[in-house]
Amino acid sequence: MALIYQISFRTRLRNSVAIQKLHDCLKKLDVKHWTYDFQELLLTLRSELPDFKRIQTALQLAGYKCDFIKLENLQKSTF
């Protein structure tokens, strides 16, 4: 079983269309666990490490400016 990582990006969602676009983008990447904090402008998601670059690239291609903030290794039992 692969290790799971929590990845955080700082990005700005301007409206509900941007949220739907983000949802669609992450769904295509098979990212099931993600949250967005509107006050901190922070997108946090969980994925396997090999997906990190693919996720970052997909978000950028979808038009999101994502400044990388943090990558945390999560224990398998906490996912």
Phi, psi and omega in degrees: 000134182286152175288147180251138180238147173259123185244132180240134177235148170262123181209163183242124174258121188274334182198182182293333176296320178296323179293316179296320179296318177297314179303314180297318180297313181291327178295320177297328179277357182065034174269112186263336185244107178208154177221160176225127179260111183291333179283318182267353183055042187244122175261124180236131179219164180242134181199172173282146184306319181301339180279351188303306182295322179296319178295312180300315180296317180297320178295318179294319178294332177280357176101009179265133173270111185244108174275121181294133181249305191203147174231122181239137174276124179258142176292142180306326183287343182266355183273000000 
